[in-house]
Structures are given as structure tokens and as C-alpha cells.
Amino acid sequence: MKDWIREITETGKWIMEKNLSWGSSGNISAREGDKVYISASGTVLGELCGEDISEVDPDGNLLRGRRPSKELPMHLAVYRRCPEVNAVLHASPFWTTFAACMDMELKTRLFIESMRYGEGLLRIPYFHAGSRELSAAVSEIADRTRVILMEHHGVLVYGRELRECRNALEVTENLCRMNILAKSGELSLNEVPEETAREFLKGGYYTG
């Protein structure tokens, strides 16, 4: 059995050390069987400890700990839609949030990791944090991607492991940074040809 509480607290520290969130923004969860562990309401990701991790059932009922993050419904929406997913991470990295505030189409076929994590990136409009509308919007597309850009909010990434979420978060941040810097400098980003990207994604060339 995984020690998800330790993994969540370590991921929170990693996020803040990488400057991938700020203040009390962001939340992290993990699923083990019929239990979901999630950072509690009002916590700072870089300062998480065991007492800051709430335990809930699949319906969101509190089993142990403090009041969970108000973003819990969004996390549960992903778990319900994607049974293979065991970890969900929401953060507001600077460049990714910058891109989420802009009406711009991101070029994603730029490097190996961006083709893996960014090629299927989807975007949803702004909805208030913790709202039913946000959860519904996430649920509608959750099984079509692993990276959701939330306008004026940040990004949601998810996968089988928190390690995969960390990789997706960092890659997305660098992908957005490249796009914004190129746009601001009126530079042209040359993508890998679409056919080549499809060959890469289907051929299993990426080994991590």
C-alpha cells in the first residue's frame, strides 16, 4: 500500500521549490481503493504535513482530518470519469496561468515531453473554484486528456502516479513559457510535423 500522505506532502514541497504555485493556491489528491486523500482547505502546498491531508470517501464525505479543499468536487469528477487515474494535481504556475489568461493557441509539438503531455491538452472556460459548473466542465473532458488548462485559474493534471503529475506540470509550464516568449518576441515556433508527432505518440518511443 502506498504512503499517499507522504507523497502528497513531498509533492507540495516540490511544487513550491520549483515555483510552480504561490500562496495558498493549488491542491493535491490521491486515490487508494475507496478512499481519497486531499490537501485540506487553506493549506500552503509547500508547508503540508500529515495533519493537513484530509481523507474522504468517493462521495466526498469526510472520514478523517480537517475540512478538505473546496476543489474536492473537481478531483472527484476526474476519479469518477477516469477509473485508471490515482492522482490529481491542481496548481497555478506563472507561465501556465499566464497562458490561461490569454486567447492563444498553444503549439505543443516542440519537444519530446511536450508531445507526450501537451499534444492532448484541452482548455475550459473560467468557472468559480469549487463550483458545480467547474466540476461538470472537468468531467466532460477528463477522459480525453491528462492536462486541462483552466482559464484564469491554472492547470489540472492527473495520472496513475503523482510522479506523472509532477512531470506533466513542469512540462506544461515550460511549454507555455516557450509559447508566450515566442509570441512576445514575435518569433516563430516551428513544430514537429503532425505526422511525425503521431508516429512518435503511437510508437512507444518515449520511455520516461
Salt bridges, closest charged atoms under 4 A:
ASP3 OD2 - ARG6 NE 3.74
GLU7 OE2 - LYS2 NZ 3.07
GLU10 OE1 - ARG6 NH1 3.09
ASP52 OD1 - ARG66 NH1 2.73
GLU55 OE2 - LYS35 NZ 3.41
GLU55 OE1 - ARG64 NE 3.38
GLU71 OE2 - HIS90 NE2 3.80
GLU71 OE2 - HIS153 NE2 2.98
GLU84 OE2 - ARG146 NH2 2.20
ASP143 OD2 - ARG81 NE 3.55
GLU151 OE2 - ARG123 NH1 3.60
GLU161 OE1 - LYS2 NZ 3.19
GLU170 OE2 - LYS18 NZ 3.21
GLU191 OE1 - ARG109 NH2 3.64
GLU194 OE2 - ARG198 NH1 3.29
